[in-house]
Amino acid sequence: MENKDYTMAEAIREAKRCLNCKVPQCRKGCPVENDIPSWIHELSMGNMGNAMAIINMRSNLPAVCGRVCAHERQCEGHCVLGKKGEHINIGKLERFVSDFDSDMALTRENIVQKDRGRVAVIGSGPAGLTIAGELARKGVAVEIIEMEREAGGVLMFGIPEYRLPKEVVRKEIKKIEQLGVAIHCNLTVGRDLTVDDLFARGFDAIFMGTGAGKPKRLEVPGADLNGVRYALWFLRRVSLWREGFIARNEVPVGEGDRVFVVGCGNTAIDAARTSVRLGAAEVTILYHRGIDRMAALRSEYDDAVSEGVKFRWNTSIKSIHGTDGKLDALVLDTPEGDVEVGADKVIMAVGSAPASRIVSTTEGIEVDERGYVITRETPYGMTTRRGVFAGGDVGGSQATVVHAMQDARRVAEGMLRYLDAIKLFEAIDKE
C-alpha cells in the first residue's frame, strides 16, 4: 500500500536505517516521549499493528503529529544519524504508520469498563482530545463539549488543509470516540450551560481545554481600519469557506490583494501561504526581529519563500492609513527609516490570549495578570476551583500541538489521582 510520502517498501527501507540506539536521543527530543526506536523496529519488520500499538501508548494523535510536529527541532533534530549524515525521517514514518492503520482499519483498542468516574472535557483541540483519550483508556467515562459544529478545535479550524487535511483529523477523532468517548457539538460552556451545571449533571471533574482563541492587538494607529484582521480568525474563515459554510466573498483576502502579515511564527506563515493560495498578488511577512529569531520552523520558512512569500526583517508597522475607513497604506519602521507602502489587507499574528467566558461564569477560578488560568502542581493541572482542571493554551502553555498534548498527559495523571481520591473517601464514608 502507498501513501503520498512512502510506499510500503520505501517506509520499511527507511525504518531499517534506524540504529535502534540503547539510549535513544530521538525519544529524549519528543515531548510525549514516544518510544520511537521500538515502533520503527516493528515497522522495519513489517509488523504494522505492533508499530501502531506502541505509538498509541504515548500519542493520541499520531497522524496529526506526523504532519505538524516540529520534527527538525525535536525527534529528528536529536537523531544521532543526523550528526554525520541524514536523520531518520521519523515524522514521515509516523504518518505512514498512522495512515496505514486508519485506511486498513488495522487496529482497534479494547474499550475498558468505565468505573473510575465521569469527566467533562470542554474543548476538542489537541489538549482536550488527549485528555479524553488518556482518561478513557484508564476507565473514565468522558464526554467532550465543543462549541463548534464539528470537533477538532485548532486542528480543524486553525491549521490549513494543505498542512493538515481535515479528513485526517476526523479519523483521529473517530479513534478517540471508539474508546467510548462521547462528543457534543454546538454547545458552549459559559453560554448554554455553566461549570456548575456540569457538576449538577453528575460529573466528578471537568477539564478546560478551550485554548487561546482571543487574538492580541497590535496597538498602532489605524489598527481598527477595515482590512485589518487576525490570523486565527482569518484561517477559520478560510476553513469555513472550503467546507461550504460561507461564501467566497466572506473570506477577507481576495485575488490581487496586497497582503501584509505581522509576526513570524507558524501561524503567521500559515496565514501568508494561505493568502497566496487565495490569489493575493503580493504577500509580505513583517517581523521586528531577524531571521535567526523567528519562531517558525526553517522548513516552513523555506516553503513560504518557494511559494513567493516575501519577508522584511527588523521591520514593524508604525501606523496604518486608510480612506473612508478602509486601509490603503502602511508606514513601516525599517532599518533604513520610515517607509510608506500600499496595502489592501493586514493580518495580525502576534499571539493570542484565552477568552474569559468560562472564568466569568464560574466562581472560584482565578487567572493571572495575563488572563491565563492558574493551576496547581498537586494534583497537577487543578485550578483554584476544586475538581476543575485546565491545560494547554488556556493555562499559558502556548506552544505546538505536541506540547499541548504533553501538558494534557500530565493533567490526565493529576485528574486520575483526584478521581481515585474521591472514590477512596466515598468508600470510607460508607463504612
C-alpha positions in Angstrom: 0.0 0.0 0.0 1.1 3.6 -0.7 0.6 6.9 0.9 1.7 10.2 -0.6 5.0 10.1 1.1 6.2 6.5 1.1 5.3 3.1 -0.4 5.4 0.2 2.0 8.8 -0.8 0.6 10.2 2.7 1.0 8.9 3.0 4.5 10.5 -0.3 5.5 13.7 0.6 3.8 13.8 3.9 5.7 13.0 2.2 9.0 15.8 -0.3 8.5 18.3 2.6 8.7 17.4 3.2 12.3 20.2 2.1 14.7 17.8 1.2 17.5 20.0 3.1 20.0 20.3 1.8 23.5 19.9 5.4 24.7 17.6 6.8 22.0 18.2 10.6 21.7 15.2 10.8 19.4 12.9 9.8 22.3 14.5 12.5 24.5 13.6 15.0 21.9 10.0 14.0 21.8 7.8 16.0 24.2 5.5 13.0 24.7 8.5 10.5 24.9 7.2 8.4 22.1 9.1 5.1 22.1 10.4 5.8 18.6 13.0 3.1 18.1 10.6 0.4 19.2 7.9 1.2 16.7 10.3 1.9 13.9 11.9 -1.5 14.6 8.4 -3.2 14.3 7.8 -1.2 11.1 11.2 -2.4 9.7 9.9 -6.0 10.0 6.5 -5.1 8.5 4.7 -5.5 11.8 2.3 -2.6 11.3 -0.1 -3.5 14.0 2.6 -3.7 16.6 4.1 -0.4 15.5 0.7 1.3 15.9 0.1 -0.2 19.3 3.5 1.1 20.5 2.7 4.6 19.2 -0.7 4.6 20.8 0.9 4.0 24.2 2.2 7.6 24.2 0.3 9.5 21.5 -3.4 10.1 20.9 -2.9 12.0 17.7 -0.1 10.3 15.7 -1.4 11.2 12.2 -1.6 14.8 13.3 1.8 14.8 15.0 3.3 13.1 11.9 2.3 16.2 9.9 2.6 19.3 12.1 5.2 18.5 14.8 8.4 20.4 14.8 10.4 17.3 13.9 13.5 19.2 13.0 13.7 20.6 16.5 12.5 17.5 18.3 12.9 13.9 17.4 14.7 14.2 14.1 16.9 17.0 15.4 18.1 14.6 18.1 18.7 11.6 15.8 22.4 10.6 16.0 22.4 9.7 12.3 21.8 13.4 11.6 25.1 14.4 13.1 27.1 12.9 10.3 24.5 12.3 7.6 20.8 12.1 7.1 18.5 11.6 10.1 15.7 9.1 10.1 12.5 10.7 8.6 10.6 10.0 11.8 7.7 12.3 11.0 7.0 10.7 7.6 7.3 7.2 9.1 4.8 8.1 11.9 2.2 9.5 9.4 2.7 6.4 7.2 2.0 4.0 10.0 -0.9 6.1 11.2 -2.4 6.5 7.8 -2.0 2.8 7.0 -3.7 1.8 10.3 -6.6 4.1 9.6 -7.0 3.2 5.9 -6.8 -0.5 6.6 -8.8 -0.4 9.9 -5.9 -2.5 11.2 -6.1 -2.0 15.0 -8.9 -1.3 17.4 -8.3 -0.7 21.0 -10.2 -2.5 23.6 -12.9 -0.5 25.5 -12.3 -0.8 29.2 -15.0 -0.6 31.8 -15.8 3.0 32.7 -15.9 2.7 36.5 -13.4 5.3 37.6 -15.6 8.4 37.4 -17.1 10.8 35.0 -15.3 13.7 33.4 -16.5 16.5 31.1 -13.9 17.9 28.7 -14.5 21.5 27.5 -12.9 21.9 24.1 -11.8 19.3 21.5 -8.4 20.7 20.4 -5.1 18.8 21.0 -5.3 19.1 24.8 -9.0 18.1 25.0 -8.6 15.1 22.7 -5.5 14.0 24.5 -7.2 14.2 27.9 -10.2 12.3 26.6 -8.1 9.5 25.1 -5.9 9.1 28.2 -8.7 9.0 30.7 -10.9 6.7 28.5 -8.1 4.2 28.3 -7.9 4.3 32.2 -11.5 3.5 32.9 -13.0 7.0 33.0 -16.3 7.9 31.3 -15.6 11.0 29.2 -17.8 13.5 27.4 -16.4 16.3 25.3 -18.3 19.5 24.9 -17.4 21.6 21.8 -18.8 25.0 20.8 -18.1 24.5 17.1 -20.3 22.4 14.7 -17.5 19.9 14.5 -14.8 18.6 16.9 -11.1 19.3 16.4 -10.6 22.8 17.6 -7.5 24.4 16.2 -6.7 21.2 14.3 -9.8 21.6 12.3 -10.2 25.3 12.0 -6.7 26.8 12.7 -4.3 24.7 10.6 -4.6 25.0 6.8 -5.8 22.0 4.8 -2.6 21.8 2.9 -0.7 21.1 6.1 -3.3 19.0 7.9 -6.1 17.6 5.9 -9.4 17.7 7.7 -10.2 14.1 6.9 -7.0 13.1 8.8 -8.3 15.0 11.9 -11.7 13.3 11.6 -10.1 9.9 11.5 -8.1 10.6 14.6 -11.2 11.9 16.4 -13.1 8.7 15.4 -10.4 6.7 17.1 -11.0 8.7 20.3 -14.7 8.1 20.0 -14.1 4.3 19.6 -12.6 4.4 23.1 -16.1 5.2 24.4 -15.8 9.0 24.4 -19.0 10.9 23.6 -18.7 14.3 21.8 -21.4 17.0 22.0 -21.0 19.8 19.4 -22.8 23.2 19.1 -22.7 23.6 22.9 -20.9 26.5 24.6 -20.0 26.4 28.3 -20.5 29.8 29.7 -23.5 30.5 27.5 -25.6 27.4 27.0 -24.6 25.8 30.3 -22.1 26.5 33.1 -19.5 24.6 35.0 -21.9 24.4 37.9 -24.5 22.8 35.6 -21.9 20.1 34.6 -21.3 19.2 38.2 -25.0 19.1 38.8 -25.3 16.6 36.0 -23.0 14.2 37.9 -19.6 14.9 36.5 -16.8 14.3 39.0 -14.3 16.6 37.4 -14.1 19.0 34.5 -11.2 19.8 32.2 -10.9 23.2 30.5 -9.1 22.8 27.1 -10.5 25.9 25.5 -7.3 27.2 24.0 -6.2 30.8 23.5 -8.6 32.0 20.8 -8.6 35.7 21.7 -6.1 37.5 19.5 -3.7 40.0 20.9 -4.0 43.5 19.5 -1.2 45.5 17.9 -1.5 48.9 19.4 -0.7 51.2 16.4 -2.7 54.0 14.8 -5.2 52.7 12.3 -5.4 49.1 13.7 -9.2 49.4 13.7 -9.5 50.1 10.0 -11.5 47.8 7.7 -9.0 45.4 6.2 -7.1 44.6 9.4 -7.8 41.0 10.5 -6.4 38.5 12.9 -4.7 35.3 11.7 -6.7 32.7 13.7 -10.0 34.4 12.6 -8.7 34.5 9.0 -7.7 30.9 9.0 -11.1 29.9 10.5 -12.9 31.8 7.8 -10.9 30.1 5.0 -11.7 26.7 6.6 -15.4 27.5 6.8 -15.4 28.6 3.2 -13.6 25.4 2.0 -16.2 23.3 3.9 -19.0 25.2 2.2 -20.4 27.0 5.2 -19.7 30.6 4.0 -19.4 32.3 0.6 -16.0 33.1 -1.0 -16.6 36.9 -0.6 -16.8 36.4 3.1 -13.1 35.4 3.2 -11.2 38.7 3.8 -8.4 38.1 1.2 -9.3 38.4 -2.4 -7.5 37.9 -5.7 -5.0 40.7 -6.5 -4.7 41.9 -2.9 -1.5 43.2 -1.4 -1.3 41.4 1.9 1.0 42.1 4.9 1.3 39.5 7.7 2.6 40.8 11.1 4.6 38.1 13.0 6.8 35.2 12.1 5.5 32.2 14.0 4.0 29.1 12.3 0.5 30.8 12.4 1.9 33.8 10.5 3.5 31.5 7.9 0.2 29.6 7.6 -1.7 32.9 7.0 0.8 34.1 4.4 0.8 30.8 2.5 -3.0 30.6 2.6 -3.2 34.2 1.2 -1.0 33.1 -1.7 -3.4 30.2 -2.3 -6.3 32.7 -2.3 -4.8 34.6 -5.2 -3.2 37.5 -3.4 -0.9 39.5 -5.8 1.8 40.0 -3.2 2.2 38.6 0.3 4.8 40.0 2.7 5.7 39.0 6.3 6.8 41.7 8.6 8.9 40.7 11.6 10.5 43.1 14.1 13.5 40.8 14.6 15.9 39.0 12.3 15.5 35.6 10.6 17.6 33.9 13.4 14.9 34.9 15.9 11.8 33.8 14.1 9.5 31.3 15.9 8.6 29.5 12.7 10.3 26.3 11.6 13.0 26.8 9.0 11.2 24.3 6.8 8.0 26.4 6.9 10.0 29.5 6.0 11.7 27.7 3.1 8.3 26.5 1.8 6.9 30.0 2.1 9.8 31.5 0.1 9.4 28.9 -2.6 5.7 29.9 -2.9 6.5 33.6 -3.4 6.1 35.0 0.2 8.4 37.9 0.8 10.0 38.7 4.2 11.0 42.0 5.7 13.2 41.6 8.7 13.7 44.0 11.6 10.6 45.8 10.3 7.4 46.7 12.1 4.2 48.7 11.4 4.4 52.2 12.7 0.9 53.3 11.5 -2.0 52.1 9.2 -3.6 54.6 6.9 -6.9 54.4 5.1 -9.6 56.2 3.1 -13.2 56.2 4.1 -12.4 53.7 6.9 -10.6 51.2 4.6 -6.9 50.7 4.8 -4.8 51.5 1.7 -1.2 52.1 3.1 1.2 51.3 5.9 4.1 53.2 7.4 6.8 50.8 8.2 9.7 51.2 10.7 12.6 49.7 8.9 16.4 49.7 9.4 16.6 52.3 6.6 14.0 54.6 8.3 10.2 55.1 7.8 8.8 53.7 4.5 5.3 54.0 3.2 3.9 51.1 1.2 0.5 50.5 -0.4 -1.6 47.7 1.2 -5.0 46.1 0.9 -5.0 43.7 3.9 -3.1 43.3 7.1 -3.2 40.1 9.0 -2.1 40.2 12.6 -0.3 37.1 14.0 1.2 38.5 17.2 -0.1 36.0 19.7 -3.3 35.2 21.5 -4.9 35.0 24.9 -7.6 32.9 26.5 -11.2 34.0 26.2 -12.8 34.6 29.6 -16.4 33.2 29.1 -16.0 30.2 31.4 -14.0 32.1 34.0 -16.5 34.9 34.1 -19.4 32.5 34.6 -17.7 30.3 37.2 -16.9 31.1 40.9 -13.5 30.1 42.2 -11.4 30.0 39.0 -8.6 32.5 39.3 -6.4 33.8 36.5 -3.1 35.6 36.4 -2.4 39.2 35.3 -2.3 38.0 31.6 -5.6 36.2 31.8 -4.3 32.6 31.9 -5.9 30.2 34.3 -3.9 29.5 37.5 -3.3 25.8 38.1 -1.7 23.7 40.9 1.1 21.3 40.9 -0.7 18.8 43.2 -2.8 17.4 41.7 -1.3 18.7 38.5 -3.5 20.9 36.5 -6.2 21.6 39.0 -7.4 25.2 39.1 -8.3 27.2 42.2 -11.8 25.6 41.9 -11.8 22.1 43.2 -12.5 19.5 40.6 -11.9 21.9 37.7 -8.6 21.3 35.7 -7.0 23.2 32.9 -4.3 22.6 30.4 -2.8 23.6 27.1 -3.0 27.2 25.9 -5.7 28.3 28.4 -3.1 27.7 31.1 -0.4 29.6 29.4 1.4 26.7 27.8 1.2 28.2 24.3 3.4 26.2 22.0 2.9 23.4 19.5 0.3 20.7 19.2 2.6 18.1 20.7 3.4 20.4 23.7 -0.3 20.8 24.3 -0.5 17.0 24.3 2.5 16.8 26.7 0.8 19.1 29.2 -2.5 17.3 28.8 -0.9 13.9 29.6 0.4 15.4 32.9 -3.0 16.8 33.6 -4.6 13.5 33.0 -2.4 11.9 35.6 -3.5 14.6 38.1 -7.2 14.1 37.3 -6.8 10.3 37.8 -5.3 11.0 41.2 -8.2 13.3 42.1 -10.8 10.8 40.8 -9.2 7.9 42.8 -9.2 10.1 45.9 -12.9 10.8 45.5 -13.6 7.1 45.3 -11.4 6.4 48.3 -13.3 9.0 50.5 -16.6 7.7 49.3 -15.6 4.2 50.4 -14.5 5.5 53.8 -17.8 7.3 54.3 -19.8 4.2 53.5 -18.0 2.2 56.3 
